[in-house]
Amino acid sequence: MYLASNLKCLREKKGEKQVELAEMLEISRSAYGLWETGDRSPSIENMIALADHFCITVDDLIRKDLRPPKPMYAKNLKFLRKQYGMSQQEMSRLLGLKGKSGCCLVENGKQKLSVEQLLNISEYFGFTLDQFVKQDLSEGEHEQKK
């Protein structure tokens, strides 16, 4: 079931706050927050209201993972960091990000890289930009630039 993660994802995508949805549903913000953490589930009436609010079906709200997929470069960045024995701190420095949390956010798909950062990191590891953003480098079916 994807209800909790979908509620958070859909709310954030619309730029809404938990308190706004709670007010719409006439419940407390903390009750709504428990739905997003998966500690409680909404009533069927509230699920229908939420599905209508987000213009999706109740089935999709519950059964489909509606979070956007992580970009391929996020997976590749983590793979290459581990392949070369780099810490998140070292990778963050290479990317021009602050602290190890910058790298962690990128690897988890929560922070995007600029085109310049993508170019720099792909060149650093000897891949074309196309390889870095489109191919799964962990599969080994790639050839680094010479």
Rosetta silent file (secondary structure, phi, psi, omega in degrees, C-alpha in Angstrom):
SEQUENCE: MYLASNLKCLREKKGEKQVELAEMLEISRSAYGLWETGDRSPSIENMIALADHFCITVDDLIRKDLRPPKPMYAKNLKFLRKQYGMSQQEMSRLLGLKGKSGCCLVENGKQKLSVEQLLNISEYFGFTLDQFVKQDLSEGEHEQKK
SCORE:     score description
SCORE:     0.000 S_00000001
   1 L     0.000  138.459 -176.284    0.000    0.000    0.000 S_00000001
   2 L  -114.516   12.456 -173.307    1.263    3.453   -0.943 S_00000001
   3 H   -51.748  -52.911 -175.043   -1.348    5.603    0.799 S_00000001
   4 H   -61.035  -50.176 -178.452    0.995    7.385    3.230 S_00000001
   5 H   -67.508  -34.175  178.362    3.737    8.199    0.725 S_00000001
   6 H   -67.476  -40.427  178.633    1.179    9.198   -1.910 S_00000001
   7 H   -59.273  -45.243 -179.650   -0.571   11.608    0.432 S_00000001
   8 H   -66.182  -46.575 -178.359    2.705   13.362    1.183 S_00000001
   9 H   -60.960  -48.307 -178.469    3.859   13.368   -2.433 S_00000001
  10 H   -65.508  -39.808  178.216    0.564   14.685   -3.809 S_00000001
  11 H   -62.895  -48.180 -179.149    0.282   17.350   -1.120 S_00000001
  12 H   -64.974  -37.864  179.596    3.815   18.591   -1.714 S_00000001
  13 H   -61.545  -36.127  178.722    3.327   18.515   -5.492 S_00000001
  14 L   -84.836   -4.871  179.610    0.331   20.844   -5.104 S_00000001
  15 L    72.277   29.163 -178.627    2.271   23.049   -2.677 S_00000001
  16 L   -99.838  159.458  176.780   -0.203   22.489    0.113 S_00000001
  17 L  -103.829  154.758  178.553    0.365   22.228    3.853 S_00000001
  18 H   -54.509  -41.533 -177.087   -0.945   19.481    6.090 S_00000001
  19 H   -62.427  -33.422  179.439   -3.042   22.017    7.970 S_00000001
  20 H   -67.105  -43.549  178.302   -4.806   23.073    4.752 S_00000001
  21 H   -69.383  -37.682  178.035   -5.883   19.542    3.934 S_00000001
  22 H   -60.803  -43.166  178.663   -6.837   18.922    7.539 S_00000001
  23 H   -63.598  -42.025  178.910   -9.085   21.997    7.472 S_00000001
  24 H   -59.447  -38.627 -177.651  -10.662   20.872    4.190 S_00000001
  25 H   -90.038   -3.998 -179.166  -11.436   17.478    5.753 S_00000001
  26 L    59.835   48.015  174.785  -12.430   19.011    9.103 S_00000001
  27 L  -130.838  173.853  178.459   -9.868   17.029   11.079 S_00000001
  28 L   -79.423  156.110  176.771   -6.824   18.037   13.127 S_00000001
  29 H   -61.784  -38.068 -179.376   -3.455   18.626   11.504 S_00000001
  30 H   -66.562  -34.880  176.812   -1.960   15.938   13.736 S_00000001
  31 H   -64.443  -43.890  178.057   -4.563   13.401   12.550 S_00000001
  32 H   -63.182  -41.921  179.261   -3.674   14.178    8.955 S_00000001
  33 H   -57.643  -36.446  178.065    0.032   13.943    9.806 S_00000001
  34 H   -65.858  -30.127  176.405   -0.516   10.414   11.123 S_00000001
  35 H   -67.198  -41.472 -178.888   -1.926    9.426    7.735 S_00000001
  36 H   -69.824  -25.392  176.959    1.238   10.633    5.994 S_00000001
  37 H   -88.713   -9.544 -179.443    3.442    8.663    8.372 S_00000001
  38 L    82.447    8.276  179.756    1.290    5.568    7.963 S_00000001
  39 L   -77.365  -22.564  175.912    0.506    5.401   11.674 S_00000001
  40 L  -142.143  163.182  177.423   -3.220    5.778   10.967 S_00000001
  41 L  -122.010  145.293  178.429   -5.466    5.476    7.935 S_00000001
  42 L   -72.631  160.870  173.880   -8.257    7.804    6.836 S_00000001
  43 L   -67.661  164.219  178.650  -11.872    6.690    6.657 S_00000001
  44 H   -61.408  -35.737  178.302  -13.191    5.663    3.255 S_00000001
  45 H   -62.414  -42.463  178.601  -15.082    8.967    3.097 S_00000001
  46 H   -70.545  -34.054  176.058  -11.858   10.901    3.620 S_00000001
  47 H   -63.496  -41.221  177.995  -10.016    8.739    1.076 S_00000001
  48 H   -63.534  -44.136  179.553  -12.707    9.562   -1.487 S_00000001
  49 H   -62.471  -40.930  179.132  -12.462   13.278   -0.648 S_00000001
  50 H   -67.683  -42.846  178.334   -8.665   13.168   -0.980 S_00000001
  51 H   -60.688  -43.406  177.430   -8.811   11.264   -4.266 S_00000001
  52 H   -62.935  -43.440 -179.571  -11.284   13.841   -5.610 S_00000001
  53 H   -59.809  -40.629 -178.079   -9.108   16.690   -4.340 S_00000001
  54 L   -92.253    2.893  177.810   -6.046   15.301   -6.116 S_00000001
  55 L    58.478   45.757  175.993   -8.071   14.282   -9.224 S_00000001
  56 L  -134.660  172.307  177.082   -7.110   10.611   -9.005 S_00000001
  57 L   -85.546  159.508  175.631   -8.937    7.381   -8.241 S_00000001
  58 H   -62.721  -39.046  177.282   -9.052    5.853   -4.776 S_00000001
  59 H   -56.789  -47.742 -179.954   -7.330    2.794   -6.266 S_00000001
  60 H   -63.444  -40.099  179.624   -4.444    4.958   -7.488 S_00000001
  61 H   -58.321  -37.229 -175.140   -4.243    6.749   -4.139 S_00000001
  62 H   -94.859  -43.155 -167.372   -3.807    3.437   -2.352 S_00000001
  63 H   -98.220  -21.191 -177.506   -2.259    0.977   -4.814 S_00000001
  64 L  -102.557  141.415  172.867    0.066    2.953   -7.114 S_00000001
  65 L   -82.126  106.163 -174.323    3.364    4.475   -6.122 S_00000001
  66 L   -91.925    0.168  177.967    2.776    8.022   -7.358 S_00000001
  67 L   -68.930  140.832  178.195    6.163    9.377   -6.339 S_00000001
  68 L   -65.464  145.726 -179.989    8.245   10.440   -9.314 S_00000001
  69 L   -68.057  151.837  175.591   11.077    8.028  -10.076 S_00000001
  70 L   -66.688  143.298  175.964   14.589    9.022   -9.072 S_00000001
  71 L   -64.487  149.123 -179.204   16.615   10.327  -11.976 S_00000001
  72 H   -57.833  -35.630 -178.684   19.081    7.805  -13.396 S_00000001
  73 H   -63.677  -26.678  177.732   21.950   10.138  -12.536 S_00000001
  74 H   -66.318  -44.160  177.654   21.055    9.826   -8.833 S_00000001
  75 H   -64.595  -42.369 -179.656   21.474    6.052   -9.022 S_00000001
  76 H   -65.840  -37.880  179.528   24.672    6.439  -11.051 S_00000001
  77 H   -61.521  -45.255  179.076   26.112    8.951   -8.621 S_00000001
  78 H   -64.561  -43.493  178.967   25.643    6.538   -5.718 S_00000001
  79 H   -59.458  -49.905 -177.669   27.054    3.646   -7.738 S_00000001
  80 H   -66.372  -38.220  177.968   30.160    5.587   -8.783 S_00000001
  81 H   -59.605  -45.006 -179.938   30.711    6.980   -5.288 S_00000001
  82 H   -71.603  -39.779  179.470   30.727    3.467   -3.864 S_00000001
  83 H   -58.204  -37.831 -177.647   32.724    2.055   -6.796 S_00000001
  84 L   -97.705    8.462  176.580   35.491    4.581   -6.164 S_00000001
  85 L    63.164   35.147 -178.805   35.298    4.305   -2.362 S_00000001
  86 L   -93.543  147.692  173.563   34.258    7.922   -1.904 S_00000001
  87 L   -83.472  164.586  176.013   32.393    9.268    1.102 S_00000001
  88 H   -63.728  -32.976  177.789   29.259   11.352    0.696 S_00000001
  89 H   -62.483  -45.720  179.612   31.292   14.286    2.009 S_00000001
  90 H   -63.744  -42.760  179.288   33.873   13.853   -0.763 S_00000001
  91 H   -65.876  -38.725  177.924   31.183   13.549   -3.430 S_00000001
  92 H   -60.054  -44.078  178.499   29.424   16.629   -2.064 S_00000001
  93 H   -61.028  -43.157 -179.814   32.665   18.608   -2.367 S_00000001
  94 H   -60.958  -35.351 -179.519   33.123   17.372   -5.925 S_00000001
  95 H   -85.344   -9.333 -177.058   29.603   18.538   -6.756 S_00000001
  96 L    77.778   28.488  178.774   30.048   21.865   -4.968 S_00000001
  97 L  -104.219  159.461 -178.913   27.409   20.980   -2.350 S_00000001
  98 L   -90.336  131.150  174.867   27.590   21.618    1.381 S_00000001
  99 H    63.049  174.268  179.527   28.205   18.712    3.752 S_00000001
 100 H   -71.915  -20.715 -178.147   27.469   15.064    3.147 S_00000001
 101 H   -64.321  -29.476  177.917   23.739   15.800    3.226 S_00000001
 102 H   -60.497  -47.425  178.531   23.961   17.427   -0.226 S_00000001
 103 H   -64.162  -41.958 -179.878   25.140   14.208   -1.803 S_00000001
 104 H   -60.255  -43.350  179.457   22.589   12.216    0.177 S_00000001
 105 H   -63.440  -39.624  178.565   19.749   14.426   -1.076 S_00000001
 106 H   -66.766  -47.342 -178.411   20.885   13.983   -4.687 S_00000001
 107 H   -61.603  -29.163  179.983   21.278   10.211   -4.323 S_00000001
 108 L   -92.269    4.728  177.328   17.763    9.976   -2.891 S_00000001
 109 L    75.447   15.294 -177.753   16.281   12.073   -5.690 S_00000001
 110 L   -95.931  -10.850  176.299   15.325   14.919   -3.366 S_00000001
 111 L  -137.199  135.612 -179.483   17.710   17.469   -4.860 S_00000001
 112 L   -94.188  156.795  175.449   18.457   17.969   -8.521 S_00000001
 113 L  -100.756  149.742  175.771   21.794   18.761  -10.068 S_00000001
 114 L   -75.927  164.730  177.639   22.355   21.585  -12.509 S_00000001
 115 H   -59.961  -40.268  179.523   23.480   20.857  -16.057 S_00000001
 116 H   -62.050  -43.465  178.301   26.896   22.234  -15.128 S_00000001
 117 H   -64.066  -41.254  178.561   27.167   19.863  -12.145 S_00000001
 118 H   -63.002  -43.250  177.705   26.076   16.941  -14.321 S_00000001
 119 H   -61.576  -47.076 -178.810   28.662   17.820  -16.948 S_00000001
 120 H   -60.687  -45.847 -175.704   31.417   18.162  -14.352 S_00000001
 121 H   -71.998  -36.751  178.479   30.666   14.883  -12.606 S_00000001
 122 H   -67.260  -40.235  177.471   30.262   12.901  -15.832 S_00000001
 123 H   -67.387  -37.598  179.485   33.579   14.250  -17.129 S_00000001
 124 H   -58.331  -42.664 -178.285   35.270   13.558  -13.791 S_00000001
 125 H   -90.921   -1.424  174.737   34.324    9.882  -14.024 S_00000001
 126 L    81.350   33.061  177.122   34.943    9.698  -17.772 S_00000001
 127 L  -118.718  157.302  172.038   31.414    9.263  -19.092 S_00000001
 128 L   -74.335  159.976  177.058   29.427   11.240  -21.602 S_00000001
 129 H   -61.482  -39.430  178.919   26.576   13.267  -20.197 S_00000001
 130 H   -59.343  -45.438  177.653   24.189   11.042  -22.106 S_00000001
 131 H   -60.809  -44.560 -174.400   25.612    7.920  -20.443 S_00000001
 132 H   -66.169  -37.129 -176.334   25.476    9.497  -17.007 S_00000001
 133 H   -94.945  -15.531 -175.789   21.842   10.650  -17.205 S_00000001
 134 H  -115.148  -32.137 -174.657   20.328    7.824  -19.295 S_00000001
 135 L   -98.398  147.847  173.469   22.224    4.568  -18.755 S_00000001
 136 L   -83.141  101.892 -175.591   22.393    2.421  -15.647 S_00000001
 137 H   -69.273  -17.192  179.563   26.159    2.410  -15.134 S_00000001
 138 H   -73.793  -14.889 -178.972   25.927   -0.369  -12.547 S_00000001
 139 H   -81.572  -10.609  173.869   24.978   -2.836  -15.277 S_00000001
 140 L    75.561    5.391 -179.778   28.442   -2.683  -16.806 S_00000001
 141 L   -94.271   40.080 -177.222   27.250   -2.367  -20.419 S_00000001
 142 L  -132.660  161.437  177.430   28.972    0.977  -20.885 S_00000001
 143 L  -128.587  125.915  179.208   32.307    2.189  -22.023 S_00000001
 144 L   -71.118  152.070  174.325   34.025    5.137  -20.414 S_00000001
 145 L   -65.024  150.368  178.794   35.460    7.903  -22.574 S_00000001
 146 L   -94.434    0.000    0.000   39.171    7.624  -23.037 S_00000001
